[in-house]
Amino acid sequence: MTDHSCDFLIIGCGIAGAAIASHLSEHASVHVLEMEDQPGYHSTGRSAALFSENYGNPTIRALSRASRAFLRSPPSGFCEAPLLRPRTVLMYGRSHQRSAFDQLVKGAGAEGDLEYVTPTAALELSCILRPEGLLGGVVDRNAADIEVHELHRGYIRALKQRGGTLTLGAQVTALYADSGKWIVRCGGETHRATAIVNAAGAWAGEVASMAGAQKIPLEPRRRTAVLTDPPPGLVTEKWPLIVDVEEQFYAKPEAGLVLFSPADETPIAPCDAQPEDLDVAIAVDRLQSETTLEVRRIRRKWAGLRSFVPDRSPVIGYDSLQPGFFWVAALGGYGIQTAPALSALAAALVLHRQADEHLASVGLRLEDISTGRFA
């Protein structure tokens, strides 16, 4: 059995684990354990990858605002291509959604970067929307697609350049504290660390239970996505992402195809999520009901896991029961767009340093993400 020692052991190499590890490796020895044979296999690699500062609750929006500068202008050498590509977002409502749409329009009035558009203007923005009962839309022209692979790979590259290490195919089988150190066993290896960072995504609750940490009401949920062909002759690249006001459906261009989803959130145990036939059928029905597109062939279908706690804000901080056990969990579908700010904040808290003052200026309150709210 091989023994390894480090200051910080990160469990999980999705976007959160990779980003936090890259920051911590500037200050200490870091090792990352990833149970799959490739990093980002589950949630990170299956994301629709949109950046919008108007997506999510106030905590998520604050983290997104704080991440914007990095995503728009990453450090030299971090990536090989731009991380963002402009993508307009059109949120629309129909007559049976009038109450929700009125609230959306009211909220848009308070947000300087959102714009109400008439039904006619909405149809001009999206040539595939059906006009029946359309109330209009609210447009976010500052949104963007995120190049997830470039962002994720950039953090892993930075980790390795700073001396950090990564082990793939490393399923944790035991995790406990002993004489001021954390002992982690996986396969034929034993890892000893001063602190553990639990960035295990949908498996974060299982990792915490193994460690004897506090119970946090973390719930993994499955989301389905489908790819189909656009009508012949139509160029999709500049189409907006369209999403109904009640978030029961969205669609966007994707590499010359059309990606669409019923925006499902089905509770499920941590697993290699696969799309259910019923969810795919619902997705197809909604696409054909909301747009003029007809699905003649499904090019690809998949499902991913998004984990939430009841208030839908992340859980970031040291555990209330186990010293040296640090949570990075419940990122929902927002982990990629918030990664720059969230990882810098988490690394500062791991190191017992003061959080960047800029985070307070964009509206983030540490008590809204702390593990203490579940104590």
BARO-254573 format. One record per residue (C-alpha): residue number from 1; residue in three letters; y, x, z. Coordinates in pm, whole numbers. Example, Ala and Ser with C-alpha at 12.3 -4.5 7.8 and 13.67 -1.06 7.14 Angstrom:
<nutors>
     i    aa        v        u        w
     1   ALA     -450     1230      780
     2   SER     -106     1367      714
</nutors>
This chain:
<nutors>
     i    aa        v        u        w
     1   MET        0        0        0
     2   THR      340      136     -106
     3   ASP      640      131      130
     4   HIS     1002       97       17
     5   SER     1323       90      219
     6   CYS     1674      -27      133
     7   ASP     1983     -167      297
     8   PHE     1982     -503      118
     9   LEU     1682     -675      -35
    10   ILE     1768     -957     -277
    11   ILE     1504    -1223     -342
    12   GLY     1562    -1371     -687
    13   CYS     1719    -1225    -1000
    14   GLY     1877    -1530    -1156
    15   ILE     2249    -1516    -1217
    16   ALA     2334    -1536     -845
    17   GLY     2092    -1268     -729
    18   ALA     2180    -1030    -1013
    19   ALA     2555    -1070     -964
    20   ILE     2548    -1026     -586
    21   ALA     2314     -729     -617
    22   SER     2551     -558     -860
    23   HIS     2839     -591     -611
    24   LEU     2637     -477     -310
    25   SER     2502     -175     -499
    26   GLU     2856      -32     -501
    27   HIS     2834        6     -122
    28   ALA     2469       39      -20
    29   SER     2111       72     -142
    30   VAL     1988     -248     -304
    31   HIS     1653     -366     -433
    32   VAL     1588     -697     -611
    33   LEU     1256     -881     -617
    34   GLU     1195    -1133     -896
    35   MET      872    -1333     -895
    36   GLU      871    -1389    -1273
    37   ASP      807    -1132    -1544
    38   GLN     1162    -1171    -1670
    39   PRO     1484    -1233    -1476
    40   GLY     1657    -1568    -1510
    41   TYR     1341    -1747    -1625
    42   HIS     1405    -2079    -1451
    43   SER     1759    -2214    -1399
    44   THR     1967    -1933    -1552
    45   GLY     1775    -1917    -1878
    46   ARG     1774    -2295    -1928
    47   SER     2139    -2378    -1871
    48   ALA     2369    -2566    -2110
    49   ALA     2619    -2294    -2013
    50   LEU     2960    -2458    -2012
    51   PHE     3270    -2326    -1838
    52   SER     3515    -2594    -1728
    53   GLU     3752    -2586    -1435
    54   ASN     3730    -2966    -1423
    55   TYR     3356    -2980    -1362
    56   GLY     3209    -3037    -1016
    57   ASN     3358    -3111     -675
    58   PRO     3673    -2940     -537
    59   THR     3473    -2642     -403
    60   ILE     3307    -2581     -739
    61   ARG     3638    -2617     -920
    62   ALA     3798    -2360     -692
    63   LEU     3517    -2110     -758
    64   SER     3545    -2177    -1131
    65   ARG     3920    -2119    -1130
    66   ALA     3866    -1793     -946
    67   SER     3601    -1688    -1203
    68   ARG     3812    -1754    -1511
    69   ALA     3984    -1413    -1534
    70   PHE     3655    -1220    -1520
    71   LEU     3487    -1439    -1780
    72   ARG     3783    -1419    -2016
    73   SER     3833    -1045    -1975
    74   PRO     3531     -869    -1821
    75   PRO     3551     -502    -1717
    76   SER     3516     -245    -1992
    77   GLY     3151     -175    -2068
    78   PHE     3022     -480    -1881
    79   CYS     2903     -662    -2192
    80   GLU     2860     -613    -2565
    81   ALA     3016     -941    -2678
    82   PRO     3276    -1187    -2544
    83   LEU     3146    -1399    -2256
    84   LEU     3333    -1716    -2360
    85   ARG     3361    -1911    -2684
    86   PRO     3613    -2199    -2693
    87   ARG     3455    -2546    -2670
    88   THR     3661    -2863    -2630
    89   VAL     3513    -3121    -2392
    90   LEU     3560    -3493    -2460
    91   MET     3481    -3726    -2170
    92   TYR     3474    -4083    -2296
    93   GLY     3424    -4434    -2161
    94   ARG     3313    -4768    -2300
    95   SER     3407    -5122    -2204
    96   HIS     3122    -5157    -1951
    97   GLN     3251    -4839    -1779
    98   ARG     3612    -4948    -1741
    99   SER     3641    -4887    -1367
   100   ALA     3502    -4533    -1391
   101   PHE     3712    -4463    -1699
   102   ASP     4032    -4582    -1531
   103   GLN     3958    -4343    -1243
   104   LEU     3899    -4062    -1492
   105   VAL     4230    -4127    -1665
   106   LYS     4409    -4149    -1329
   107   GLY     4260    -3815    -1227
   108   ALA     4357    -3662    -1559
   109   GLY     4718    -3745    -1481
   110   ALA     4696    -3521    -1174
   111   GLU     4540    -3233    -1368
   112   GLY     4782    -3056    -1600
   113   ASP     4513    -2933    -1840
   114   LEU     4348    -3271    -1907
   115   GLU     4476    -3507    -2175
   116   TYR     4415    -3878    -2228
   117   VAL     4342    -3972    -2591
   118   THR     4319    -4312    -2758
   119   PRO     3995    -4446    -2907
   120   THR     4119    -4348    -3253
   121   ALA     4197    -3992    -3140
   122   ALA     3862    -3967    -2964
   123   LEU     3682    -4061    -3286
   124   GLU     3886    -3802    -3475
   125   LEU     3775    -3536    -3226
   126   SER     3410    -3639    -3245
   127   CYS     3291    -3767    -3579
   128   ILE     2956    -3876    -3433
   129   LEU     3072    -4108    -3152
   130   ARG     3008    -4476    -3207
   131   PRO     3332    -4679    -3196
   132   GLU     3189    -4995    -3035
   133   GLY     3362    -5067    -2703
   134   LEU     3523    -4723    -2690
   135   LEU     3810    -4713    -2438
   136   GLY     3928    -4367    -2530
   137   GLY     3872    -4027    -2378
   138   VAL     3998    -3747    -2162
   139   VAL     4003    -3404    -2325
   140   ASP     3967    -3059    -2172
   141   ARG     4081    -2811    -2437
   142   ASN     4042    -2507    -2209
   143   ALA     3666    -2528    -2167
   144   ALA     3424    -2280    -2325
   145   ASP     3061    -2204    -2390
   146   ILE     2932    -1915    -2179
   147   GLU     2719    -1639    -2328
   148   VAL     2469    -1654    -2043
   149   HIS     2248    -1371    -2162
   150   GLU     2543    -1132    -2191
   151   LEU     2673    -1226    -1846
   152   HIS     2333    -1199    -1677
   153   ARG     2242     -876    -1855
   154   GLY     2583     -731    -1767
   155   TYR     2521     -776    -1396
   156   ILE     2170     -629    -1418
   157   ARG     2303     -332    -1615
   158   ALA     2576     -274    -1354
   159   LEU     2317     -294    -1075
   160   LYS     2103      -24    -1233
   161   GLN     2400      198    -1320
   162   ARG     2498      193     -952
   163   GLY     2152      299     -839
   164   GLY     2010      -45     -760
   165   THR     1651     -125     -852
   166   LEU     1463     -434     -970
   167   THR     1094     -526     -949
   168   LEU      963     -805    -1173
   169   GLY      647    -1006    -1109
   170   ALA      703     -966     -735
   171   GLN      590    -1280     -553
   172   VAL      688    -1263     -184
   173   THR      388    -1346       36
   174   ALA      525    -1254      380
   175   LEU      872    -1219      525
   176   TYR      957    -1149      888
   177   ALA     1185     -951     1118
   178   ASP     1047     -663     1324
   179   SER     1241     -420     1544
   180   GLY     1573     -485     1374
   181   LYS     1435     -460     1021
   182   TRP     1315     -718      774
   183   ILE      963     -669      641
   184   VAL      881     -821      302
   185   ARG      536     -807      148
   186   CYS      460     -876     -218
   187   GLY      146     -769     -396
   188   GLY       48     -425     -275
   189   GLU      401     -332     -169
   190   THR      593     -351      157
   191   HIS      974     -352      157
   192   ARG     1187     -282      463
   193   ALA     1552     -383      465
   194   THR     1843     -423      702
   195   ALA     1927     -763      553
   196   ILE     1777    -1019      319
   197   VAL     1975    -1211       57
   198   ASN     1795    -1535      -26
   199   ALA     1891    -1605     -389
   200   ALA     1559    -1767     -476
   201   GLY     1704    -2076     -644
   202   ALA     1474    -2377     -614
   203   TRP     1245    -2166     -394
   204   ALA     1521    -2079     -142
   205   GLY     1390    -2334      107
   206   GLU     1040    -2188       91
   207   VAL     1172    -1835      140
   208   ALA     1378    -1952      439
   209   SER     1078    -2126      594
   210   MET      873    -1807      559
   211   ALA     1148    -1619      741
   212   GLY     1181    -1873     1023
   213   ALA     1539    -1949      916
   214   GLN     1727    -2274      970
   215   LYS     1630    -2582      772
   216   ILE     1885    -2673      507
   217   PRO     1845    -3001      312
   218   LEU     1799    -2829      -22
   219   GLU     1658    -3045     -301
   220   PRO     1553    -2909     -642
   221   ARG     1606    -3153     -930
   222   ARG     1480    -3145    -1286
   223   ARG     1710    -3176    -1587
   224   THR     1590    -3230    -1943
   225   ALA     1740    -3092    -2265
   226   VAL     1646    -3148    -2628
   227   LEU     1744    -2985    -2959
   228   THR     1754    -3170    -3291
   229   ASP     1894    -3120    -3640
   230   PRO     2239    -3249    -3735
   231   PRO     2272    -3459    -4052
   232   PRO     2253    -3250    -4371
   233   GLY     2585    -3104    -4478
   234   LEU     2759    -3141    -4141
   235   VAL     2892    -2823    -3978
   236   THR     2862    -2862    -3602
   237   GLU     3020    -2541    -3473
   238   LYS     3359    -2692    -3386
   239   TRP     3231    -3022    -3249
   240   PRO     3334    -3090    -2889
   241   LEU     3089    -3136    -2608
   242   ILE     3084    -3512    -2549
   243   VAL     2992    -3662    -2213
   244   ASP     3015    -4021    -2097
   245   VAL     3232    -4095    -1795
   246   GLU     2934    -4178    -1573
   247   GLU     2755    -3855    -1676
   248   GLN     2446    -4031    -1805
   249   PHE     2448    -3841    -2132
   250   TYR     2598    -3536    -2298
   251   ALA     2565    -3359    -2633
   252   LYS     2702    -3037    -2781
   253   PRO     2649    -2805    -3077
   254   GLU     2400    -2526    -3021
   255   ALA     2333    -2257    -3282
   256   GLY     2364    -2497    -3575
   257   LEU     2164    -2769    -3400
   258   VAL     2257    -3047    -3156
   259   LEU     2167    -3011    -2788
   260   PHE     2157    -3334    -2589
   261   SER     2048    -3449    -2244
   262   PRO     2020    -3767    -2038
   263   ALA     2177    -3564    -1753
   264   ASP     1877    -3654    -1538
   265   GLU     1843    -3529    -1179
   266   THR     1485    -3603    -1081
   267   PRO     1380    -3466     -738
   268   ILE     1088    -3230     -780
   269   ALA      908    -2957     -588
   270   PRO      989    -2599     -698
   271   CYS      787    -2527    -1012
   272   ASP      804    -2414    -1372
   273   ALA      972    -2739    -1476
   274   GLN      851    -2902    -1795
   275   PRO     1009    -3197    -1979
   276   GLU      852    -3537    -1921
   277   ASP      791    -3757    -2226
   278   LEU      984    -4044    -2067
   279   ASP     1292    -3829    -2006
   280   VAL     1282    -3700    -2363
   281   ALA     1255    -4059    -2491
   282   ILE     1553    -4162    -2274
   283   ALA     1752    -3867    -2410
   284   VAL     1676    -3967    -2769
   285   ASP     1764    -4330    -2701
   286   ARG     2099    -4237    -2546
   287   LEU     2187    -4000    -2829
   288   GLN     2117    -4270    -3086
   289   SER     2296    -4538    -2880
   290   GLU     2608    -4332    -2813
   291   THR     2637    -4156    -3148
   292   THR     2561    -4215    -3513
   293   LEU     2299    -3939    -3510
   294   GLU     1937    -4021    -3579
   295   VAL     1664    -3799    -3435
   296   ARG     1415    -3731    -3712
   297   ARG     1267    -3419    -3561
   298   ILE     1276    -3260    -3217
   299   ARG     1316    -2887    -3263
   300   ARG     1268    -2797    -2898
   301   LYS     1260    -2964    -2557
   302   TRP     1271    -2811    -2211
   303   ALA     1357    -2875    -1850
   304   GLY     1529    -2668    -1585
   305   LEU     1578    -2684    -1210
   306   ARG     1912    -2741    -1038
   307   SER     1918    -2738     -658
   308   PHE     2162    -2934     -441
   309   VAL     2244    -3019      -82
   310   PRO     2397    -3363       -7
   311   ASP     2762    -3255      -38
   312   ARG     2684    -3075     -369
   313   SER     2860    -2755     -261
   314   PRO     2689    -2413     -246
   315   VAL     2539    -2274       72
   316   ILE     2670    -1921      125
   317   GLY     2645    -1725      450
   318   TYR     2430    -1576      723
   319   ASP     2165    -1796      880
   320   SER     2236    -1950     1219
   321   LEU     1887    -1865     1354
   322   GLN     1785    -1538     1191
   323   PRO     2030    -1245     1201
   324   GLY     2038    -1051      879
   325   PHE     1914    -1343      667
   326   PHE     2181    -1444      414
   327   TRP     2177    -1767      209
   328   VAL     2292    -1802     -152
   329   ALA     2160    -2144     -246
   330   ALA     2236    -2494     -375
   331   LEU     2433    -2376     -676
   332   GLY     2348    -2694     -867
   333   GLY     2434    -2662    -1233
   334   TYR     2737    -2449    -1156
   335   GLY     2589    -2109    -1077
   336   ILE     2674    -1949    -1410
   337   GLN     3036    -2060    -1443
   338   THR     3110    -1968    -1079
   339   ALA     2911    -1642    -1075
   340   PRO     3201    -1394    -1081
   341   ALA     3389    -1542     -785
   342   LEU     3086    -1661     -591
   343   SER     2907    -1325     -612
   344   ALA     3214    -1127     -508
   345   LEU     3267    -1364     -214
   346   ALA     2901    -1355     -110
   347   ALA     2890     -974     -126
   348   ALA     3200     -952       95
   349   LEU     3041    -1185      350
   350   VAL     2712     -993      342
   351   LEU     2910     -678      424
   352   HIS     3109     -859      696
   353   ARG     3429     -803      505
   354   GLN     3722    -1036      456
   355   ALA     3703    -1266      156
   356   ASP     3950    -1216     -128
   357   GLU     4275    -1394      -45
   358   HIS     4285    -1524     -402
   359   LEU     4001    -1763     -318
   360   ALA     4215    -1943      -62
   361   SER     4496    -1967     -313
   362   VAL     4274    -2160     -557
   363   GLY     4163    -2403     -288
   364   LEU     3837    -2263     -152
   365   ARG     3761    -2318      217
   366   LEU     3481    -2107      365
   367   GLU     3375    -2387      598
   368   ASP     3287    -2596      292
   369   ILE     3017    -2351      183
   370   SER     2898    -2212      517
   371   THR     2548    -2250      656
   372   GLY     2714    -2368      977
   373   ARG     2776    -2715      832
   374   PHE     2402    -2778      863
   375   ALA     2352    -2622     1208
</nutors>
